[in-house]
């Protein structure tokens, strides 16, 4: 029996999956299968060939998918984000590390069985960085991929470790075996900034204050922002995040000098986000109620990232700067979503 070639998306019902399924369903020449503990919203469910409801920790389920499908690309999106992971570090380790190891092993077996490398797209995060103090954060400016990688959160440690695991599978897997086995997993990783979607609201992250502020204002709900007004980290509009994943997936392997790439777009302070939200929703009640512990997490993340390697190697170019993200994407889409 011939297995069917497909793209697999894990964590497909989350924020990135939402945008990715829509784009892949339009463009890709491969049917999509998904794996998530939650079922997909109806409008997304009808765009995929098969929806597996289950956990990335369920190796029997992964074996079943392996036996039924020929997966040539994996978008491994399933993860517990930074705030949630601090409350349940062991669960975060299970999902973020063991789950990723299961998927890397799955991709290795797929590659060995059909003889072609499986492209493995892995969203990492600015949480992989850890700056020691505010003075360093202010002085270092844009960080490059190999600087300041001493994360302070469980999630950041999980992401950084899995970046190394991906590189291991791609380049050094079972290096002492008689037959060469490395290279079956074509691991490609993006370090995302905070992502802001107009159609979904994040949960469990620490960069959530920006999207939460916008969605609350559009619904006429008061919002106590949990970080200081001067807090600055990089952000990106979700369509650029999805586009970056697709572009990196499509890039010729020979062009990729790295396995891990920073991608940035704009890096407003919390107060700059508040100001632009107030221009559109002047009655919005956005106050500050700083949570010192969550503040500590974002203070360890860089104020900006150097994404010149991504621009050079695979043509990364975000469509939305801060101004356009709001005027052309967030505000019009959010307005129509909540009909304000
Ligand atoms: C989080 O806040 O945990 C994520 C991230 C920046 O990776 N949004």
py3Dmol code that shows the C-alpha trace and the ligand (Angstrom):
import py3Dmol

protein = """\
ATOM      1  CA  UNK A   1       0.000   0.000   0.000  1.00  0.00           C
ATOM      2  CA  UNK A   2       1.406   3.451  -0.921  1.00  0.00           C
ATOM      3  CA  UNK A   3       1.520   6.051   1.805  1.00  0.00           C
ATOM      4  CA  UNK A   4       0.293   9.527   0.927  1.00  0.00           C
ATOM      5  CA  UNK A   5       2.797  12.476   0.905  1.00  0.00           C
ATOM      6  CA  UNK A   6       1.640  15.155   3.334  1.00  0.00           C
ATOM      7  CA  UNK A   7       2.646  18.090   5.549  1.00  0.00           C
ATOM      8  CA  UNK A   8       2.233  17.514   9.302  1.00  0.00           C
ATOM      9  CA  UNK A   9       1.421  20.413  11.660  1.00  0.00           C
ATOM     10  CA  UNK A  10       1.578  19.798  15.409  1.00  0.00           C
ATOM     11  CA  UNK A  11      -0.134  22.222  17.791  1.00  0.00           C
ATOM     12  CA  UNK A  12      -2.229  23.183  14.784  1.00  0.00           C
ATOM     13  CA  UNK A  13      -5.094  24.714  16.767  1.00  0.00           C
ATOM     14  CA  UNK A  14      -2.797  27.354  18.303  1.00  0.00           C
ATOM     15  CA  UNK A  15      -2.151  30.897  17.123  1.00  0.00           C
ATOM     16  CA  UNK A  16       0.500  30.159  14.482  1.00  0.00           C
ATOM     17  CA  UNK A  17      -1.317  27.041  13.263  1.00  0.00           C
ATOM     18  CA  UNK A  18      -4.405  29.120  12.617  1.00  0.00           C
ATOM     19  CA  UNK A  19      -2.587  31.332  10.107  1.00  0.00           C
ATOM     20  CA  UNK A  20      -0.393  28.582   8.721  1.00  0.00           C
ATOM     21  CA  UNK A  21      -3.217  26.198   7.793  1.00  0.00           C
ATOM     22  CA  UNK A  22      -4.964  28.970   5.842  1.00  0.00           C
ATOM     23  CA  UNK A  23      -1.813  29.777   3.842  1.00  0.00           C
ATOM     24  CA  UNK A  24      -0.698  26.189   3.279  1.00  0.00           C
ATOM     25  CA  UNK A  25      -4.156  25.161   2.148  1.00  0.00           C
ATOM     26  CA  UNK A  26      -3.986  27.866  -0.563  1.00  0.00           C
ATOM     27  CA  UNK A  27      -0.433  27.366  -1.754  1.00  0.00           C
ATOM     28  CA  UNK A  28       0.897  23.970  -0.878  1.00  0.00           C
ATOM     29  CA  UNK A  29       0.931  21.078  -3.266  1.00  0.00           C
ATOM     30  CA  UNK A  30       0.732  18.727  -0.298  1.00  0.00           C
ATOM     31  CA  UNK A  31      -2.350  17.847   1.745  1.00  0.00           C
ATOM     32  CA  UNK A  32      -2.148  18.797   5.437  1.00  0.00           C
ATOM     33  CA  UNK A  33      -2.552  16.515   8.421  1.00  0.00           C
ATOM     34  CA  UNK A  34      -2.642  17.911  11.953  1.00  0.00           C
ATOM     35  CA  UNK A  35      -1.929  16.668  15.462  1.00  0.00           C
ATOM     36  CA  UNK A  36      -3.235  18.553  18.468  1.00  0.00           C
ATOM     37  CA  UNK A  37      -4.834  17.802  21.821  1.00  0.00           C
ATOM     38  CA  UNK A  38      -7.609  20.230  20.847  1.00  0.00           C
ATOM     39  CA  UNK A  39      -9.785  19.923  17.773  1.00  0.00           C
ATOM     40  CA  UNK A  40      -9.513  22.546  15.053  1.00  0.00           C
ATOM     41  CA  UNK A  41     -12.104  25.278  14.602  1.00  0.00           C
ATOM     42  CA  UNK A  42     -14.631  24.131  11.994  1.00  0.00           C
ATOM     43  CA  UNK A  43     -13.410  26.527   9.270  1.00  0.00           C
ATOM     44  CA  UNK A  44      -9.847  25.183   9.644  1.00  0.00           C
ATOM     45  CA  UNK A  45     -10.840  21.538  10.052  1.00  0.00           C
ATOM     46  CA  UNK A  46     -12.326  21.487   6.569  1.00  0.00           C
ATOM     47  CA  UNK A  47      -8.979  22.614   5.065  1.00  0.00           C
ATOM     48  CA  UNK A  48      -7.048  19.580   6.311  1.00  0.00           C
ATOM     49  CA  UNK A  49      -6.944  16.006   5.001  1.00  0.00           C
ATOM     50  CA  UNK A  50      -6.946  14.423   8.474  1.00  0.00           C
ATOM     51  CA  UNK A  51      -7.036  15.757  11.984  1.00  0.00           C
ATOM     52  CA  UNK A  52      -5.440  13.580  14.657  1.00  0.00           C
ATOM     53  CA  UNK A  53      -6.630  14.519  18.137  1.00  0.00           C
ATOM     54  CA  UNK A  54      -3.953  13.523  20.596  1.00  0.00           C
ATOM     55  CA  UNK A  55      -0.659  14.344  22.227  1.00  0.00           C
ATOM     56  CA  UNK A  56       2.846  14.604  20.788  1.00  0.00           C
ATOM     57  CA  UNK A  57       3.815  12.466  23.792  1.00  0.00           C
ATOM     58  CA  UNK A  58       1.715   9.561  22.463  1.00  0.00           C
ATOM     59  CA  UNK A  59       4.321   7.535  20.564  1.00  0.00           C
ATOM     60  CA  UNK A  60       1.713   4.919  19.499  1.00  0.00           C
ATOM     61  CA  UNK A  61      -0.217   7.666  17.746  1.00  0.00           C
ATOM     62  CA  UNK A  62       2.979   8.919  16.079  1.00  0.00           C
ATOM     63  CA  UNK A  63       3.688   5.333  14.904  1.00  0.00           C
ATOM     64  CA  UNK A  64       0.205   5.188  13.419  1.00  0.00           C
ATOM     65  CA  UNK A  65       0.741   8.445  11.526  1.00  0.00           C
ATOM     66  CA  UNK A  66       4.121   7.129  10.347  1.00  0.00           C
ATOM     67  CA  UNK A  67       2.515   3.983   8.994  1.00  0.00           C
ATOM     68  CA  UNK A  68      -0.286   5.796   7.181  1.00  0.00           C
ATOM     69  CA  UNK A  69       1.436   8.864   5.735  1.00  0.00           C
ATOM     70  CA  UNK A  70       4.615   9.880   3.985  1.00  0.00           C
ATOM     71  CA  UNK A  71       5.383  13.134   5.789  1.00  0.00           C
ATOM     72  CA  UNK A  72       7.878  15.293   3.906  1.00  0.00           C
ATOM     73  CA  UNK A  73       7.523  18.489   5.975  1.00  0.00           C
ATOM     74  CA  UNK A  74       6.819  18.936   9.693  1.00  0.00           C
ATOM     75  CA  UNK A  75       5.783  22.249  11.246  1.00  0.00           C
ATOM     76  CA  UNK A  76       6.270  21.439  14.913  1.00  0.00           C
ATOM     77  CA  UNK A  77       4.320  24.210  16.638  1.00  0.00           C
ATOM     78  CA  UNK A  78       3.090  22.458  19.806  1.00  0.00           C
ATOM     79  CA  UNK A  79       4.575  24.023  22.967  1.00  0.00           C
ATOM     80  CA  UNK A  80       3.764  25.449  26.388  1.00  0.00           C
ATOM     81  CA  UNK A  81       4.747  29.131  26.431  1.00  0.00           C
ATOM     82  CA  UNK A  82       6.885  31.002  28.935  1.00  0.00           C
ATOM     83  CA  UNK A  83       4.444  32.064  31.670  1.00  0.00           C
ATOM     84  CA  UNK A  84       2.570  28.758  31.696  1.00  0.00           C
ATOM     85  CA  UNK A  85       5.843  26.805  31.783  1.00  0.00           C
ATOM     86  CA  UNK A  86       6.966  28.580  34.972  1.00  0.00           C
ATOM     87  CA  UNK A  87       3.899  27.245  36.797  1.00  0.00           C
ATOM     88  CA  UNK A  88       4.376  23.671  35.565  1.00  0.00           C
ATOM     89  CA  UNK A  89       8.053  23.217  34.670  1.00  0.00           C
ATOM     90  CA  UNK A  90       7.937  19.419  34.512  1.00  0.00           C
ATOM     91  CA  UNK A  91       4.921  19.453  32.190  1.00  0.00           C
ATOM     92  CA  UNK A  92       6.724  22.070  30.101  1.00  0.00           C
ATOM     93  CA  UNK A  93       9.734  19.791  29.893  1.00  0.00           C
ATOM     94  CA  UNK A  94       7.550  16.842  28.856  1.00  0.00           C
ATOM     95  CA  UNK A  95       5.756  18.778  26.128  1.00  0.00           C
ATOM     96  CA  UNK A  96       8.505  21.124  24.941  1.00  0.00           C
ATOM     97  CA  UNK A  97      11.487  18.768  25.128  1.00  0.00           C
ATOM     98  CA  UNK A  98      10.234  15.165  25.112  1.00  0.00           C
ATOM     99  CA  UNK A  99       7.485  16.077  22.628  1.00  0.00           C
ATOM    100  CA  UNK A 100      10.059  17.671  20.322  1.00  0.00           C
ATOM    101  CA  UNK A 101      12.370  14.665  20.664  1.00  0.00           C
ATOM    102  CA  UNK A 102       9.433  12.419  19.659  1.00  0.00           C
ATOM    103  CA  UNK A 103       8.849  14.551  16.575  1.00  0.00           C
ATOM    104  CA  UNK A 104      12.556  14.626  15.637  1.00  0.00           C
ATOM    105  CA  UNK A 105      12.669  10.833  15.973  1.00  0.00           C
ATOM    106  CA  UNK A 106       9.461  10.612  13.927  1.00  0.00           C
ATOM    107  CA  UNK A 107      11.033  12.783  11.190  1.00  0.00           C
ATOM    108  CA  UNK A 108      14.230  10.696  11.249  1.00  0.00           C
ATOM    109  CA  UNK A 109      12.217   7.490  10.738  1.00  0.00           C
ATOM    110  CA  UNK A 110      10.181   9.126   7.981  1.00  0.00           C
ATOM    111  CA  UNK A 111      13.372  10.270   6.241  1.00  0.00           C
ATOM    112  CA  UNK A 112      14.949   6.817   6.564  1.00  0.00           C
ATOM    113  CA  UNK A 113      11.820   5.153   5.216  1.00  0.00           C
ATOM    114  CA  UNK A 114      11.193   7.324   2.154  1.00  0.00           C
ATOM    115  CA  UNK A 115      14.838   8.207   1.506  1.00  0.00           C
ATOM    116  CA  UNK A 116      14.418  11.984   1.323  1.00  0.00           C
ATOM    117  CA  UNK A 117      15.235  14.476   4.101  1.00  0.00           C
ATOM    118  CA  UNK A 118      12.164  15.625   6.014  1.00  0.00           C
ATOM    119  CA  UNK A 119      12.017  19.395   6.345  1.00  0.00           C
ATOM    120  CA  UNK A 120      11.453  20.166  10.019  1.00  0.00           C
ATOM    121  CA  UNK A 121      10.316  23.730  10.799  1.00  0.00           C
ATOM    122  CA  UNK A 122      10.743  24.647  14.425  1.00  0.00           C
ATOM    123  CA  UNK A 123       9.617  27.939  15.975  1.00  0.00           C
ATOM    124  CA  UNK A 124      11.983  28.894  18.761  1.00  0.00           C
ATOM    125  CA  UNK A 125      11.814  32.257  20.486  1.00  0.00           C
ATOM    126  CA  UNK A 126      13.543  35.329  21.855  1.00  0.00           C
ATOM    127  CA  UNK A 127      13.084  33.459  25.163  1.00  0.00           C
ATOM    128  CA  UNK A 128      16.237  31.526  24.169  1.00  0.00           C
ATOM    129  CA  UNK A 129      18.143  34.692  25.168  1.00  0.00           C
ATOM    130  CA  UNK A 130      18.878  35.768  28.707  1.00  0.00           C
ATOM    131  CA  UNK A 131      20.303  39.207  29.427  1.00  0.00           C
ATOM    132  CA  UNK A 132      21.678  39.619  32.930  1.00  0.00           C
ATOM    133  CA  UNK A 133      20.409  43.150  33.713  1.00  0.00           C
ATOM    134  CA  UNK A 134      18.769  46.316  32.382  1.00  0.00           C
ATOM    135  CA  UNK A 135      22.092  48.064  31.698  1.00  0.00           C
ATOM    136  CA  UNK A 136      23.215  45.183  29.474  1.00  0.00           C
ATOM    137  CA  UNK A 137      19.836  45.070  27.716  1.00  0.00           C
ATOM    138  CA  UNK A 138      20.083  48.802  26.991  1.00  0.00           C
ATOM    139  CA  UNK A 139      23.669  48.656  25.789  1.00  0.00           C
ATOM    140  CA  UNK A 140      23.727  45.509  23.581  1.00  0.00           C
ATOM    141  CA  UNK A 141      21.109  46.650  21.051  1.00  0.00           C
ATOM    142  CA  UNK A 142      20.336  44.006  18.405  1.00  0.00           C
ATOM    143  CA  UNK A 143      21.494  40.558  19.504  1.00  0.00           C
ATOM    144  CA  UNK A 144      22.819  37.999  17.033  1.00  0.00           C
ATOM    145  CA  UNK A 145      21.969  34.299  17.224  1.00  0.00           C
ATOM    146  CA  UNK A 146      25.042  33.218  19.178  1.00  0.00           C
ATOM    147  CA  UNK A 147      25.162  35.950  21.826  1.00  0.00           C
ATOM    148  CA  UNK A 148      23.565  36.003  25.288  1.00  0.00           C
ATOM    149  CA  UNK A 149      22.015  32.536  25.024  1.00  0.00           C
ATOM    150  CA  UNK A 150      21.629  31.949  28.746  1.00  0.00           C
ATOM    151  CA  UNK A 151      17.836  31.745  29.121  1.00  0.00           C
ATOM    152  CA  UNK A 152      16.197  32.346  32.485  1.00  0.00           C
ATOM    153  CA  UNK A 153      12.882  30.546  31.875  1.00  0.00           C
ATOM    154  CA  UNK A 154      11.974  26.868  31.597  1.00  0.00           C
ATOM    155  CA  UNK A 155      10.477  27.571  28.184  1.00  0.00           C
ATOM    156  CA  UNK A 156      13.612  29.410  27.002  1.00  0.00           C
ATOM    157  CA  UNK A 157      15.841  26.559  28.219  1.00  0.00           C
ATOM    158  CA  UNK A 158      13.558  24.035  26.487  1.00  0.00           C
ATOM    159  CA  UNK A 159      13.660  25.975  23.206  1.00  0.00           C
ATOM    160  CA  UNK A 160      17.421  26.472  23.242  1.00  0.00           C
ATOM    161  CA  UNK A 161      18.049  22.794  24.007  1.00  0.00           C
ATOM    162  CA  UNK A 162      15.711  21.678  21.213  1.00  0.00           C
ATOM    163  CA  UNK A 163      17.473  24.013  18.771  1.00  0.00           C
ATOM    164  CA  UNK A 164      20.630  22.022  19.574  1.00  0.00           C
ATOM    165  CA  UNK A 165      18.765  18.720  19.255  1.00  0.00           C
ATOM    166  CA  UNK A 166      17.522  19.732  15.805  1.00  0.00           C
ATOM    167  CA  UNK A 167      21.058  20.581  14.727  1.00  0.00           C
ATOM    168  CA  UNK A 168      22.244  17.252  16.162  1.00  0.00           C
ATOM    169  CA  UNK A 169      19.682  15.268  14.149  1.00  0.00           C
ATOM    170  CA  UNK A 170      20.454  17.273  11.007  1.00  0.00           C
ATOM    171  CA  UNK A 171      24.225  17.047  11.173  1.00  0.00           C
ATOM    172  CA  UNK A 172      25.537  14.521  13.712  1.00  0.00           C
ATOM    173  CA  UNK A 173      22.835  11.889  14.375  1.00  0.00           C
ATOM    174  CA  UNK A 174      24.393   8.524  15.392  1.00  0.00           C
ATOM    175  CA  UNK A 175      27.765   9.688  14.141  1.00  0.00           C
ATOM    176  CA  UNK A 176      29.451   6.443  15.222  1.00  0.00           C
ATOM    177  CA  UNK A 177      27.134   4.147  13.218  1.00  0.00           C
ATOM    178  CA  UNK A 178      28.621   2.246  10.282  1.00  0.00           C
ATOM    179  CA  UNK A 179      26.184   3.789   7.787  1.00  0.00           C
ATOM    180  CA  UNK A 180      25.717   7.599   7.675  1.00  0.00           C
ATOM    181  CA  UNK A 181      22.313   8.394   9.177  1.00  0.00           C
ATOM    182  CA  UNK A 182      22.495  12.166   9.681  1.00  0.00           C
ATOM    183  CA  UNK A 183      20.796  14.528   7.250  1.00  0.00           C
ATOM    184  CA  UNK A 184      17.439  12.716   7.171  1.00  0.00           C
ATOM    185  CA  UNK A 185      16.036  15.626   9.203  1.00  0.00           C
ATOM    186  CA  UNK A 186      16.434  18.968   7.449  1.00  0.00           C
ATOM    187  CA  UNK A 187      16.053  21.092  10.583  1.00  0.00           C
ATOM    188  CA  UNK A 188      15.206  24.780  10.100  1.00  0.00           C
ATOM    189  CA  UNK A 189      14.527  27.014  13.081  1.00  0.00           C
ATOM    190  CA  UNK A 190      13.220  30.550  13.545  1.00  0.00           C
ATOM    191  CA  UNK A 191      13.614  32.524  16.746  1.00  0.00           C
ATOM    192  CA  UNK A 192      10.321  34.393  16.818  1.00  0.00           C
ATOM    193  CA  UNK A 193       9.672  37.623  18.698  1.00  0.00           C
ATOM    194  CA  UNK A 194       6.287  38.158  20.371  1.00  0.00           C
ATOM    195  CA  UNK A 195       3.656  37.448  17.716  1.00  0.00           C
ATOM    196  CA  UNK A 196       0.528  39.596  17.456  1.00  0.00           C
ATOM    197  CA  UNK A 197      -2.496  38.145  15.705  1.00  0.00           C
ATOM    198  CA  UNK A 198      -5.689  40.016  14.915  1.00  0.00           C
ATOM    199  CA  UNK A 199      -7.766  36.846  14.866  1.00  0.00           C
ATOM    200  CA  UNK A 200      -6.598  34.904  17.915  1.00  0.00           C
ATOM    201  CA  UNK A 201      -5.669  35.885  21.470  1.00  0.00           C
ATOM    202  CA  UNK A 202      -2.548  34.254  22.933  1.00  0.00           C
ATOM    203  CA  UNK A 203      -2.478  32.351  26.193  1.00  0.00           C
ATOM    204  CA  UNK A 204       0.339  31.380  28.509  1.00  0.00           C
ATOM    205  CA  UNK A 205       3.011  33.713  27.089  1.00  0.00           C
ATOM    206  CA  UNK A 206       4.799  36.699  28.611  1.00  0.00           C
ATOM    207  CA  UNK A 207       4.774  38.828  25.461  1.00  0.00           C
ATOM    208  CA  UNK A 208       0.959  38.551  25.670  1.00  0.00           C
ATOM    209  CA  UNK A 209       0.564  42.089  27.083  1.00  0.00           C
ATOM    210  CA  UNK A 210       0.694  43.683  23.615  1.00  0.00           C
ATOM    211  CA  UNK A 211      -1.951  41.510  21.917  1.00  0.00           C
ATOM    212  CA  UNK A 212      -4.075  41.469  25.107  1.00  0.00           C
ATOM    213  CA  UNK A 213      -4.042  45.289  25.223  1.00  0.00           C
ATOM    214  CA  UNK A 214      -5.310  45.560  21.647  1.00  0.00           C
ATOM    215  CA  UNK A 215      -7.986  42.859  21.897  1.00  0.00           C
ATOM    216  CA  UNK A 216      -9.256  44.219  25.252  1.00  0.00           C
ATOM    217  CA  UNK A 217      -9.506  47.779  23.871  1.00  0.00           C
ATOM    218  CA  UNK A 218     -11.446  46.601  20.827  1.00  0.00           C
ATOM    219  CA  UNK A 219     -13.956  44.842  23.089  1.00  0.00           C
ATOM    220  CA  UNK A 220     -14.314  47.846  25.395  1.00  0.00           C
ATOM    221  CA  UNK A 221     -12.760  45.925  28.307  1.00  0.00           C
ATOM    222  CA  UNK A 222     -10.333  47.560  30.766  1.00  0.00           C
ATOM    223  CA  UNK A 223      -6.779  46.197  30.601  1.00  0.00           C
ATOM    224  CA  UNK A 224      -4.201  46.318  33.378  1.00  0.00           C
ATOM    225  CA  UNK A 225      -0.885  45.902  31.574  1.00  0.00           C
ATOM    226  CA  UNK A 226       1.452  43.654  33.586  1.00  0.00           C
ATOM    227  CA  UNK A 227       4.734  45.263  32.442  1.00  0.00           C
ATOM    228  CA  UNK A 228       6.203  48.757  32.865  1.00  0.00           C
ATOM    229  CA  UNK A 229       5.547  51.406  30.161  1.00  0.00           C
ATOM    230  CA  UNK A 230       9.230  51.433  29.096  1.00  0.00           C
ATOM    231  CA  UNK A 231       9.390  47.654  28.495  1.00  0.00           C
ATOM    232  CA  UNK A 232      10.759  46.974  25.030  1.00  0.00           C
ATOM    233  CA  UNK A 233      10.970  43.634  23.204  1.00  0.00           C
ATOM    234  CA  UNK A 234      10.621  42.709  19.516  1.00  0.00           C
ATOM    235  CA  UNK A 235       7.198  41.895  18.049  1.00  0.00           C
ATOM    236  CA  UNK A 236       5.857  40.771  14.694  1.00  0.00           C
ATOM    237  CA  UNK A 237       2.449  40.701  13.009  1.00  0.00           C
ATOM    238  CA  UNK A 238       1.215  37.127  12.611  1.00  0.00           C
ATOM    239  CA  UNK A 239       1.028  37.176   8.773  1.00  0.00           C
ATOM    240  CA  UNK A 240       4.774  37.929   8.700  1.00  0.00           C
ATOM    241  CA  UNK A 241       5.393  35.061  11.143  1.00  0.00           C
ATOM    242  CA  UNK A 242       3.513  32.627   8.915  1.00  0.00           C
ATOM    243  CA  UNK A 243       5.224  34.006   5.826  1.00  0.00           C
ATOM    244  CA  UNK A 244       8.651  33.597   7.483  1.00  0.00           C
ATOM    245  CA  UNK A 245       7.932  29.937   8.250  1.00  0.00           C
ATOM    246  CA  UNK A 246       6.820  29.294   4.675  1.00  0.00           C
ATOM    247  CA  UNK A 247       9.783  31.124   3.161  1.00  0.00           C
ATOM    248  CA  UNK A 248      12.277  29.296   5.331  1.00  0.00           C
ATOM    249  CA  UNK A 249      10.574  25.992   4.453  1.00  0.00           C
ATOM    250  CA  UNK A 250      10.859  26.792   0.734  1.00  0.00           C
ATOM    251  CA  UNK A 251      14.472  28.062   0.797  1.00  0.00           C
ATOM    252  CA  UNK A 252      17.064  25.969  -1.089  1.00  0.00           C
ATOM    253  CA  UNK A 253      19.094  24.073   1.496  1.00  0.00           C
ATOM    254  CA  UNK A 254      22.358  25.207  -0.079  1.00  0.00           C
ATOM    255  CA  UNK A 255      21.513  28.826   0.848  1.00  0.00           C
ATOM    256  CA  UNK A 256      21.105  28.101   4.544  1.00  0.00           C
ATOM    257  CA  UNK A 257      24.325  28.776   6.412  1.00  0.00           C
ATOM    258  CA  UNK A 258      22.619  28.357   9.797  1.00  0.00           C
ATOM    259  CA  UNK A 259      20.047  26.054  11.383  1.00  0.00           C
ATOM    260  CA  UNK A 260      18.708  28.866  13.626  1.00  0.00           C
ATOM    261  CA  UNK A 261      17.635  32.327  12.412  1.00  0.00           C
ATOM    262  CA  UNK A 262      16.470  35.441  14.236  1.00  0.00           C
ATOM    263  CA  UNK A 263      13.516  37.260  12.678  1.00  0.00           C
ATOM    264  CA  UNK A 264      12.388  40.700  13.791  1.00  0.00           C
ATOM    265  CA  UNK A 265       9.964  43.336  12.571  1.00  0.00           C
ATOM    266  CA  UNK A 266       9.382  46.160  15.100  1.00  0.00           C
ATOM    267  CA  UNK A 267      10.149  46.696  18.768  1.00  0.00           C
ATOM    268  CA  UNK A 268       7.838  49.209  20.440  1.00  0.00           C
ATOM    269  CA  UNK A 269       7.763  49.915  24.161  1.00  0.00           C
ATOM    270  CA  UNK A 270       4.571  48.933  26.011  1.00  0.00           C
ATOM    271  CA  UNK A 271       3.696  52.650  26.177  1.00  0.00           C
ATOM    272  CA  UNK A 272       4.118  53.032  22.401  1.00  0.00           C
ATOM    273  CA  UNK A 273       1.683  50.136  21.902  1.00  0.00           C
ATOM    274  CA  UNK A 274      -0.740  51.722  24.383  1.00  0.00           C
ATOM    275  CA  UNK A 275      -0.511  55.082  22.571  1.00  0.00           C
ATOM    276  CA  UNK A 276      -1.309  53.622  19.163  1.00  0.00           C
ATOM    277  CA  UNK A 277      -4.211  51.595  20.593  1.00  0.00           C
ATOM    278  CA  UNK A 278      -5.597  54.774  22.223  1.00  0.00           C
ATOM    279  CA  UNK A 279      -5.479  56.614  18.873  1.00  0.00           C
ATOM    280  CA  UNK A 280      -8.018  54.109  17.533  1.00  0.00           C
ATOM    281  CA  UNK A 281      -9.941  53.372  20.722  1.00  0.00           C
ATOM    282  CA  UNK A 282      -9.740  56.687  22.664  1.00  0.00           C
ATOM    283  CA  UNK A 283     -12.013  55.395  25.443  1.00  0.00           C
ATOM    284  CA  UNK A 284      -9.879  52.335  26.110  1.00  0.00           C
ATOM    285  CA  UNK A 285      -8.949  51.939  29.778  1.00  0.00           C
ATOM    286  CA  UNK A 286      -5.351  50.750  29.678  1.00  0.00           C
ATOM    287  CA  UNK A 287      -3.573  51.046  32.999  1.00  0.00           C
ATOM    288  CA  UNK A 288      -0.356  49.598  34.396  1.00  0.00           C
ATOM    289  CA  UNK A 289      -0.369  46.997  37.139  1.00  0.00           C
ATOM    290  CA  UNK A 290       3.155  45.685  37.014  1.00  0.00           C
ATOM    291  CA  UNK A 291       3.760  42.063  37.907  1.00  0.00           C
ATOM    292  CA  UNK A 292       7.421  42.218  38.960  1.00  0.00           C
ATOM    293  CA  UNK A 293       7.973  38.527  38.313  1.00  0.00           C
ATOM    294  CA  UNK A 294       6.636  38.527  34.745  1.00  0.00           C
ATOM    295  CA  UNK A 295       8.460  41.838  34.243  1.00  0.00           C
ATOM    296  CA  UNK A 296      11.673  40.024  35.176  1.00  0.00           C
ATOM    297  CA  UNK A 297      11.091  37.561  32.337  1.00  0.00           C
ATOM    298  CA  UNK A 298      10.710  40.211  29.621  1.00  0.00           C
ATOM    299  CA  UNK A 299      13.573  42.241  31.072  1.00  0.00           C
ATOM    300  CA  UNK A 300      15.856  39.282  30.291  1.00  0.00           C
ATOM    301  CA  UNK A 301      14.719  39.235  26.641  1.00  0.00           C
ATOM    302  CA  UNK A 302      16.536  41.466  24.143  1.00  0.00           C
ATOM    303  CA  UNK A 303      15.097  44.814  23.079  1.00  0.00           C
ATOM    304  CA  UNK A 304      15.840  43.920  19.451  1.00  0.00           C
ATOM    305  CA  UNK A 305      17.290  41.143  17.323  1.00  0.00           C
ATOM    306  CA  UNK A 306      19.760  41.124  14.449  1.00  0.00           C
ATOM    307  CA  UNK A 307      18.039  39.231  11.631  1.00  0.00           C
ATOM    308  CA  UNK A 308      20.566  39.999   8.903  1.00  0.00           C
ATOM    309  CA  UNK A 309      21.380  36.281   8.419  1.00  0.00           C
ATOM    310  CA  UNK A 310      17.704  35.521   7.620  1.00  0.00           C
ATOM    311  CA  UNK A 311      17.526  38.466   5.218  1.00  0.00           C
ATOM    312  CA  UNK A 312      20.728  37.397   3.471  1.00  0.00           C
ATOM    313  CA  UNK A 313      20.216  33.596   3.310  1.00  0.00           C
ATOM    314  CA  UNK A 314      16.525  33.229   2.478  1.00  0.00           C
ATOM    315  CA  UNK A 315      15.219  36.694   1.722  1.00  0.00           C
ATOM    316  CA  UNK A 316      13.333  37.373   4.952  1.00  0.00           C
ATOM    317  CA  UNK A 317      11.518  40.711   4.598  1.00  0.00           C
ATOM    318  CA  UNK A 318       8.640  41.524   6.943  1.00  0.00           C
ATOM    319  CA  UNK A 319       5.739  43.303   5.245  1.00  0.00           C
ATOM    320  CA  UNK A 320       4.583  45.054   8.411  1.00  0.00           C
ATOM    321  CA  UNK A 321       6.525  47.644  10.378  1.00  0.00           C
ATOM    322  CA  UNK A 322       4.916  49.026  13.575  1.00  0.00           C
ATOM    323  CA  UNK A 323       2.800  51.608  11.766  1.00  0.00           C
ATOM    324  CA  UNK A 324       1.557  49.284   8.999  1.00  0.00           C
ATOM    325  CA  UNK A 325       0.970  46.378  11.392  1.00  0.00           C
ATOM    326  CA  UNK A 326      -1.612  48.519  13.167  1.00  0.00           C
ATOM    327  CA  UNK A 327      -3.082  50.563  10.309  1.00  0.00           C
ATOM    328  CA  UNK A 328      -3.290  47.821   7.677  1.00  0.00           C
ATOM    329  CA  UNK A 329      -3.631  44.584   9.644  1.00  0.00           C
ATOM    330  CA  UNK A 330      -4.424  44.735  13.366  1.00  0.00           C
ATOM    331  CA  UNK A 331      -6.914  47.585  13.613  1.00  0.00           C
ATOM    332  CA  UNK A 332      -9.062  46.803  10.536  1.00  0.00           C
ATOM    333  CA  UNK A 333      -9.148  43.054  11.235  1.00  0.00           C
ATOM    334  CA  UNK A 334      -9.788  43.426  14.962  1.00  0.00           C
ATOM    335  CA  UNK A 335     -12.483  46.046  14.344  1.00  0.00           C
ATOM    336  CA  UNK A 336     -14.377  43.746  12.039  1.00  0.00           C
ATOM    337  CA  UNK A 337     -13.839  40.794  14.374  1.00  0.00           C
ATOM    338  CA  UNK A 338     -15.491  42.586  17.315  1.00  0.00           C
ATOM    339  CA  UNK A 339     -17.588  44.869  15.075  1.00  0.00           C
ATOM    340  CA  UNK A 340     -16.640  48.076  16.892  1.00  0.00           C
TER     341      UNK A 340
END
"""
ligand_1 = """\
8
LIG
C 5.987 33.881 25.144
O 5.691 34.996 25.575
O 6.254 32.914 25.858
C 6.054 33.709 23.651
C 7.440 33.928 23.144
C 7.999 35.285 23.100
O 8.077 32.993 22.787
N 5.126 34.575 23.000
"""
view = py3Dmol.view(width=600, height=400)
view.addModel(protein, "pdb")
view.setStyle({"model": 0}, {"cartoon": {"style": "trace"}})
view.addModel(ligand_1, "xyz")
view.setStyle({"model": 1}, {"stick": {}})
view.zoomTo()
view.show()
